[in-house]
Amino acid sequence: MARWSARHPWSAITGWFLFVVLCLGAGIAVGGNPATTEDFWVGEAGRAESMATDGGLQRRPTEHVLISARNGLLDERAAESAARDITGRMAALPEVDSVAAPVRSADGTALRVTVVLKGAELDGKKNVVALLEQTAKVAVAHPGLVVEETGSPAISKGVNDQRDDDLALSERLTLPVTLVILLIVFGSVLMAGVPLLLALSSIAATTGLAMLASHVLPDPGVGTNMILLIGLAVGVDYTLFYLKREREERARAGGRLTPEALVELASATAGRAIVVSGLAVIVSTATLYLATDVIFSSLATGTILVVAVAVLSSLTVLPALLVKIGHRTERRAAKKAARRASRGNPARTQRVKPENGKVFAALLRPARRRPALTLCVSVLVMLAIAAPALGLKLIDPGKDTFSRDIPAMQVYDRLTGRFPEILVKHEVVVRSTPDRAPRVKEALAELGRRAQADPLFARDAEPKVRTSADGRISVLELAVPYPAPSDRAIESLDHLRETYLPATVGALPGVETAVSGDVARGQDYVKHETGKLPLVIGFLLLLTFVMTAVAFRSVGIALIGVLLNLLSAAAALGALVLVFHGTWAENLLDFDSLGAIGSRVPLFLFVILFGLSMDYQVFVVSRIKEAMENGLTARAAVLDGIGRSAKVVTSAAMVMVTVFAAFVFLHLTEMKQMGFCLAVAVLLDAVVIRMMILPSILLLLGDRAWWPLRRSPQRVNAAPAARPLQNVV
């Protein structure tokens, strides 16, 4: 592929950008397929919502308009006038299904008007715009009052708007820093722009492909984040590895080979490593599908597509661009030489710069001189960083954890402060035959009485029972005056499921019961993810081991790679727990501690980190294996391979760290945790693992690390250089 692209550069370049335009155009033309409420159903809560939907009693998108005094006591007459105004306006909207009568707060300082929207629960964030406009008009018409609106639809819209602003900010932070790093590495604006150009074009193509893929696997709205996050990281990395290898071959050739031949040589080494690395990331990420979760499936799809497109770009358009740049460089060099000759100046011979400087030599010195001591100290340091992970606590971040910079969340806090009974609702769903409906209703009433006698439930809110038209499905709503992630709200769910439900409705014969609601959704989701974690990690370890063993024909290298990846992931998770479990870093990183980690973060961390760590593993070990096949001893090959790859691996790691660290500035706590965790993991992996632990292990094991590989010293390196003889200058 590289040879064809190098010999037909304009065709390859044109074909690539046509491919990008076609992918993006097809995606825009077809459009995306957003996930529905049904796609998020998990566990008992999901079963309850399925039963409720079967009876037409599913949760509906609901907004609340809060009317309160601007100063002092609430003017009842003015408040009732504003309530009538908002009721009339809302009832006239086509998006609205019903408007409830105003409800006064217990302290008499506010009125609440509840508005139920039409459509599914997730459609609310699209339909709520018209409601917010009417609320703003009522607020202007009643200047003596504070009229404001909140609810799940308004909060969801606010979160989406904030996420879009955050992504734009991350791009503004990431792109300039990445460009500076590439300028330092290459010392050329043109060469630094190539990785960014290919990464951004790969992201554009993948965005279109992801829209098409969403019609098979629905998009819950997080796929674009992952495409941007991983696309920029691996897109720049793959191009960086290829460019550095081409430069190395150019310096070694000393002007004797054409750009086409140099590209072909680079493709035989770095190109192959990119393909192996890309396949490793794809296979590792595919294990996320085993989680059977719509969010993880979307993350997996976005990652797999963007990595595949990035690999494709490095095999097609990148060789073509390098050939064009190479010819341009040769022409400029020839002109300079001609000018020197005309002035009578002799031609200068460029001194080949060493692969790595003093910094990398210093990092490698401990492993080279004292590998056993370096290994022990480095592993102990990594285990110490990983130790806090033993106290890991998971939580499903709900709306109570969203940033208070969102206006709807500020209103939500004021609303729930005056109406605590609407903080959380448990929904007991019962399915039976129509003839049992009276007994089910009596049992639900008894359940409600028992719950109201429990201090964990709201005593002021009357339990509500709704029954489907055919009498088969009944739903009891129970209010809890505590936030969903709180211990008391979780305890109330346990009382309901384990005590009150079995003793009342659950005791009826031929009746199916289940509990849903905000707390149940979160708890069941965490339980679902925790249950899937061993399965996903098990397959992840197995596939990583098999792929590495096949790629390098060495069981020892595969085992070392798996163990080092586990150590890196454990250390990153420990650092995450240390920072985000407590409150000491809140001001430093601008977040409100949840006292726990988002339930999706550990699984996401292990899978993505294993894939990305394979980048470094493949490129470093490939250089070592290449040196061994050229006749070096195992010790000399380790020092040579790691020494030659240290600068490019560290530079690539800095790009990844920059991309991931930019997500720490996002408002969404879960995204902040993911970005921090990946940035720390990549940094530890590139510096401690690849520069200290890996060389120490390989130096101590020697040839035993490569079992059962049999070395053939003269097998490689001569062939690729000799093959394209027709391209020798």
N, C-alpha and C positions, 0 to 999 in steps of 0.2 A: 504493500500500500504506500509506504513512504517513497519507494523508488519511483512508482508511477507519479505520485504527487510532485516529486522533485523534478521529474522530466517533463511534466505538463503543469507548471505552476499556475498559469492563468486559469486553466480549466479547473484545477483543484480549488483555487481561491474563489472563483465565480460559483462553482458548485456548492461550496460551503455556505456562502452567504445566501444563495438561493434556498438551500436547505433550511437555514434559520428563518428566512422570510416565509417559506411555505409552512413550517411548523407553527410559527406564531400566528400566521394568517388563518390556518385551519382551526387552531384553537379558538381564536376570536370569533370566527364564523360559526362554529358549532356551539361555543359557549361552555361554561362549566356546569357540572351537576352537583349542587350543594347537598350535603348530607341532611337527612330528615330526622325528626325526633326519634323515629323507630330505629335508626342506625345506632343510636347511643344507648339503647336498652341493654342493661347488664344485670345479671343476678335476680334476686327476688324482687327488687324494685322494678326491674325491666318487665318481669312477669306480671307484676301488679298493674303497670301502665298498659301492658298489652290487653289485660282483662278490661280495664277501664275504657280503653279505646274501642274494644268490641261492643261495649254498651253505650258508646257515644258520650262517656263521662270523662274523657281525657282532660288533662290540664290545659287551660287556655291562656294565651298571652294576656296579661293583666297589667294595667297602669293605675296609679293612684295620684290624684291631684290633692295636694296639701294646701289648705287655706289657713293662714295664721296671721296674727297681728304684727304690724311692722314695729310698733313700740307699745309697751304696756299691755292692758287687757284687750281681749278680742271683742270687737264690736259685733254682737250677734246679728243684728239686722244687716250690716254691711257684708258679713260673712255668708249669710243665707242668700243675699242677692248675688254674690259672686258664685255661690254654689249653683243657683238656678241658671246663671249665665253659662257656666261651664257645662252643666248638664245639657242644656239646649244645644250648645255648639257641638258637643261630642255626639249626641244622639243623631245629629244631622249628617255625620260623616259616614261614608260608605264603608270605611274600614272598621267601624264600631258595631259590635253585636248587642251590647247592653250597657246601661249606666245605672249603678245602684244609688239608692237614696243616701244623702250625706250622713256621715257618722261623726259624732262629737267625741273628742278625746276625753279620757277619764278626768283630766285636770281642767277641762273646759277651755283650753287655750288654742284649740285648732279644730277644723273640720276636715274630713277625708271623703273624697268622692272617688269611688272605684269604677273603672271603665274596663270592660272586657272586649277584646278585639276579636275579629273574625279570623279564621284560618288556623293553621297549625302553630304550635308554640314557637318554633324557630322562625316563623314568618313575621313575628312581631317586630323585630328590629328593622324590617323594611317598611312596615306599615305605620310605625309610630311617628314618623316625621310629621304627618298631618296633625296628629294629636298635639305634638309639642308646639306647633305653630298656633293652634287655637288657645292653648294654655298661655302662651306669650301674649296673645291679644287680650285675653281676660286680665292678665296681670297689668297691662297698660291701662285698661278700662277701669281698674279698681286700684288706684295708686296708694290708697291708705292701707292696703293689705299686701301680704306676701303670698302670691299664688305661684306654685311651682309643682313640677311633675316628676315622678320617678316610677320605677317598675322594671321588671326583667327586660322588656323590649328596649326601654330607654337606656338601661345600663349596658345591654349588649351593643347597642349602637355606639354608646360612648366608648366602650372597650375597643370596638373596631376602629373608630376614628383615632383613638389614642395609639393603637397599634400601627396604623398607617403612618402617623406622625413619627413614631419611634423608629420605624423601618427607614423612613427618609433620613432621620438623624443618623442612624447607624451607617447608612451609605455615605453620608457626608463625612463621617469620621473615618470610615474604613478605607475608602478609595484613596484619599491623599496619603495616609500613612503607608498603605501598601505600595503606592507609587514611590514613596521615599525609600522604602526598604529595597525595592527592585533597582532604583537608581544607585544605591550603595553597592548592590551586588554586581551590577553590570556596568555602571559608569556611563550609561548611554540612555538618552531619553527614548530613542527609537526601540532599543532592545527591551527597555523597561515597559514600554507601552504594549508590546506584543502579548505578554501574559494577561494583562488586564483586558485587552481587546478580545482575546479568545475566551476568557472567563465570562465576560459580560455577554458575548454572543451565545455562548453555551447556555447561560441562564435564560436568555430570551427564547431560544429554541425549546428549552425544557418547559418553560412556562406554557407554551402552546401545546406541547405534548401532554402536559399534566392536565390541561383542560379536556383533552380527548380521553385520557385515562380515567377521568372522574366519572365518565359514563359507565365504567365497569366497577370502579371503587369510588364511591361518593367522597367529595371533598368537604371536610368539616371546617375548612377555613384556615388550616395551619400549614398546608402544603407549600404555599408561596414563601413563608418564612424559612422553611427547610431548604428549598431550592436556592434561595439567596445565600443562606448560611453556608451550606456545603458546596454550592456551585462556585462561589468565589474562592473558597479555601482550596479545593482540589483542582479547580481549573488553573489557578495560578501555580500550584505545586507541580502539577504534571508538566506544564510548559516550562517551569523553572528547571526541573530535572533534565528535560530534553535540551534546553538551551545551553546549560552548563556542560553537558556531555559533548554537544556539537562544538563548543568553544575549546574544550579539551582536545578533541580530535584535530581541530584546526591548528592549535599550537603544536601538537605532536607532528602534524604533516609538514609544517614549516613552508607552506606555499606550494607543495608538490601535488596536492589533490584539488579537484574542482569542488565547488559548493555542493553539487549533486552527490559526489562520492562521500563528502563529509557527512551529509545528511543520511546517506545510506548506512554509514558506519555507526552514527548515533542511534539510528533506529534499531540496529541489531543488538544494541545493549540497553540504552535507556528506553527505547521504544518498547522492547519486550518487557522490561520491568514495569512500565506504565500499564501495559495490558494485564500483567499478572496482578499488580496492585489494584487496578480497577475492578477486576473480577473478584478479588478478595473482598473489597468494600461492598460490592453488589451482593455477593453470597452472604456475607455477614449481616448486611442490612435486611436481607430477605427473611431472616429469622424473626423479624418484628411481626410478620404476618401470623406467626404462631400465637401471638397475643390475642388474636381474634377481637381486635378493638378498632373501631373506625378511625380513631386519631392516629394510632400507630401504623395502621395500613396506609394512611395518607402520607405520613412521614416516610415510610419505607418506599412508597411509590415515587415521591419527589426525589429522594436521595438516589435511588437506583437509576432513575431517568437522567438526572443531572450528571452523575458519575459516568454513565454510558456515553452521554453526549460529549463530555470533557475528554474521555479517552478517544472517541472518534475524531475530535478536533485535533488532538495531538498526533494522530496518524495520517491526517489528510491535509488540512489547511496549514498546520504548523510547518511541516517539511517544505511546502511550497513557499511560504513566507520567508523561511530561512534561506532558501535558494536565491530568492529575489534580493534579500538583504545581503547575502554573500557576494553576489555579482556586483551589487552597488559598492560594497566595501572594496572589492578588488579593483573596480574602476577608479575609485578615489585613491587607492594606494598606488596604482599605476601612474596617475596624474602627478601625485606627489613625487614619485621616483623620477618621472620625466623632468619635473621642475628642478630637482636636485642635480640631475645629470647635466641639465643645461647651464647650471651655475658652477658646474665642476665639483660639486660635493659628492662624496662617496655615499652609496646606499647604506642606510642604517639597518642593523639587525636588531629586531625587538627581543628584549630579554623576556623569557617566559617567567611569569610570576609564579611563585610557589602556590600550591593548592590552598594551603591554610596558613594563617598567621600565628603569632605568638599566643593568642588567646586560646585557640583550639589545641595547640601543642601543650599548653598548660593544663587544659582540661583532661587531656589524654595521659599526661605524665603519671598521675597516681596509678592508673590501671596498668600502665606499661612497667612501672618499677615495682609496685607492690600489689599485684592483682588480688591476692587473698584478702589482705587488709581492706583494700578499696571495696571489694565485694561485700564484706561483712558490714562495714560502716554504712555503705550506700543502702543496703537492704534494711538495716536497722532504722535508718532515717526514714525510708519510705514506709516501713511498718509503723513507726511512730506517728507519721502524718495520717496513716490509715486508721489508727486506733479509735478516733472519735466515731467512726462509722458503726462501731458496735452499739452505740446508743441511737441509731437511726430510728426516727419516727416518721411515718408517712401520713400525708393528708391529701384529700382531694380539694384543691383550691376552688372554692365557690365564689359567689358574688361578694360575700363578706370580706374576701381578701383582696378585692380589686383596689386600685389606687384611688385615693380620695381627691386626686386632681381632676377626676371625672365629675362634672357637675351633678349628674344623676346620682352618683354615690353620696355626695354631700347632702342632697335632698333625702336620699334613702336613710341616712343616719338621723336626720331630723324627724323623718316620718316614723321610724321604728322607735325613736325615743319617746314619742307621744302615743304611739300605738304599738306597744311591745308584743301584743298578741298576734301581729301579722309577720313577726320575724321568721317563724318556721311553722310549717304545717306538716303533720304526718297524715298520710292518706291510707286508710285501711280499705282494701278492695275485696269484695266477696262475690263469688260466682256460685249460683245455685239454680234450681228450677223455679219457675214462677210460683208454684204452689207453696214453696218454702219462704217466699218473700216476707210474710208477716212475722215468722219466727226469726228470720235474719234481722229484720228491723228492730225487734225487741232485744235481741242479743247485742246489736250494735249500740242501742240506747244504754244497756247495762255496761258495756265497755266504756262508753263516754262518761257515765257516772263514776266509774272506778278511776278513770284517768283524771277527772276533775278533782278527785280527792287526793291526788298525788301532787305534791308541791313542784314536781318537775314539769307539770302541764299548766297552761293558762287557765285560771279559774273564772275569769271574767268573760271569756269567749265561749259561747254556747256551741257544743258539738253539732256539726251539720251532717245530715244524712241525705244523700241523693240516690235515687233509684232509676234505672233505665226504664224506658217505656214498656219493654216486654217483661219487666220484673226479674230478669235474670241477674243483673249486675247491680250491686249497691256499693256506695263509697261513703265512708265516714271521715270527716276532716277534724283533726284534733290540733289545737294551737299550742305552741311551745314558746315561751317568752325568752328564749336564749338563742344566740347565734348558732348557725348550723355546725361550724367546726368545734364548738365548745364541748367540754367534757359533759356538762349537764344535759345538753341536747342529745348527745350520743347515748347517755345513760337513759334518757327518756325513751329512746328507740328500743333499747334493750328491754326495759320494763314492758313496753308494748308488745314486742315480739315474743318474749319468753314467758311473760306472766299473764297479762290481761287478755291477749288474743286467744291463747289456748284454753283459758278458763271460761270464755264466753262464746264468741262466734265459732272458734276453732273446735268447740266440743259438739257442734251440730253435725249430724251424719250427712254425708253427701254434699258437703260444702267445701269449696276451695277458697283459701284466703291468702293474701299477700299484702305487704306494707311497702308503700313508696313515700316519696316526699324528698325534700332537700337533703335531710340527714341520711335517709336510706340510700339515696342515689350515691352520695359521696362514700358512705361506708361500704356499700356493695361494690363500688368501682375499685376502691383500694383493695378489698378482698380479692376481687377478680384479678387485678394486676399482680398482687403478691402471689397468688396461686399459679399464674403463668410464668413468673420470673424463673423458677428452676428449669422449666421446660425450655424456655428461650435460651437461657445461659448454657444449658447442657448441649443443645444443638449448636450454639455459637462456638463453644469450645471444640466440639467434634469437627465442625466444618473448617474452623481455622486451622486446626491440627492437620487435617487431611490435605487442605490446599497448600499449606506450607511444605508438608512432607513431599507432595507431588512436585511442587515448583522447584525445590532444591534437592530432591531425592535424598533427604536426610531426616530420619526420625528424631535425632538429637536436636537439630535446629528447630524442627517443628515444636518439640516439647519446650525448648527454651523460649520460643516466641509466645506460646500460650501462657506460660508462667509469668513472663515479663508483662504481658498485656494485663493479666489479672492483678499483678502488683501495681501497675500504673493506674488501673481503674479503681482499685481499693484506696490508693492514696488520694486520688482526686475526690472520691466520695467522702473520705475522712475530712479533707479540707472543706468540702461543702458543708458538712454537718457542723464543723467547728465555727464556720462563719455565719451560717444562716439559722442554726438552731437557737442561738443566743441573741442578745440585743447589742453586744458591744460594737458590732460593725454596722449598725443601722445608719448612723450619720455618714459613715465613710462611703457606703455604697448606696445610700438613699433608698432604704426599703423598711417596711414594717415587718418585723420577725413574726412568722407564723408558729414558731416553736417546733417546726417540723419541715419536712421536705416534700415538694410536690410528688404525688405518687407515680407520675410518669417519668420523673427525672432519672432514677437509678437504672431502670430498664433501658431507657434511651441512651444513657451514658455508656453502659456496657457495650451495647450493640454498635453505636456510632464510633466509640473510641477504639474498639477492636478493629473496626474497618479502617479507620484513619491510621492507627498504629501500624497496620500492615504496610502502609506507604513507606514508612521509615524502615521497617523490618526488611521489606523487599529490596529497597535501594541500597541499604547498607550491606546486607548479606550478599546481594548480587555482586557488589564490588569485591567483597572478600573472596567469594567463590571464583570470580574471574581471576583474581590474583593467584589463587591456588592452582587454577588450571594453566596459568602461565609459568608454573614451576616454582613458585615461592613456597617456603615452609608454612605450616599452619600459623605459627606465631608471626612471621613476617607478613603473611597475607592479612591477618587481622589488623595489624598496625597500618599497613598500606591501605587496605579497603576503607577502614574507618577514618583514617587521616585524609584520604581523597574525598570522602563523602561528607565529612563533618561540616564544612562551610555551607554546602548547598542544603543539607538536611536542616541545619540550624536556621538558615535563611527562610526555608519553606515553613519551618515551625513558627518563626516570627510572624509570617504572613497569616498563618492559621490562628495564632494567639491574638493577633490584631482583629481579625474577623470575629472571633468568638467573644473577645473582651468588649467589643462594641455593643454586644447584647446585654452587658451588665448595666448599661445606661438606659435600658428599656424600663418602662413602668411595671409591666406585667411580671409579678414575682417569679412565676414558673419559668418564663423565658430568661429572666435575670439569673436564676439558679442554673439553668442549662448552659448559658453562655459562660458563666464563671467556672463551672465544673469542667467544661471542655477546654477552656483556656488554660486552666491549671494542669489538666491531664496532658495536654499536648506539650506544655512547657517542661513538665517533669519527664515526659517520655523522651523528648528530644535531647535534654541535657543530662539528666541523671541516668535514665535507662540506656540510651544509645551511646553515651560518651563515657560512662563509668561501669555500670553493671554488665552490659552486654560484652564489652571487650574483656573485662575481668574474667567472666565465665569462659569465653572462648579461648583466652590465653591459658587458663588453668586446665581446660579439657584437651586442648590441642586437637589432634586428628580424631579423637574419640567423639567430639561434638558433631562430626560429619558422618557418623555411621548411618547407613551402610554405603555411603558414597565412595566410589573408587576414583581417585584422581588420575587424570591423563594430562600430564604437564604440557604437552605440545598440541593439545586438541583444538584450542580456541585461538583467538586473537590474530594469528597469522592469516587465517582464511579470509575473514571479512576485509582486511586491508588489501589483500592481494586480488580479490575477486574483481572489483571494478577497474581493471587495468586501462580500459579505453577512456576512463575519466582522469587519468593522471595528467597533470599539466606538463 
